[in-house]
Amino acid sequence: MKDRASNDQHLLAVMQKAFDKGHNSHMDTEKMIDWIKQELQSGYRLEDNKAL
């Protein structure tokens, strides 16, 4: 359960950051989605490295 809460919080933080970046730099939807994908993938890679 704790991992799920942590993942949910990470996802919400990334989404908030994307919203803020999009609002401040007038990022279009496609760029925002690509940025979110990249952030989430890099976050999972970081967590995978921590587990090792």
Number of C-alpha atoms within 10 A of each C-alpha: 6 7 8 9 10 11 14 12 12 14 16 12 12 18 18 12 14 19 16 13 14 16 11 9 9 12 16 10 10 9 13 17 14 10 18 18 13 11 17 15 12 12 16 12 12 11 11 10 9 8 7 5
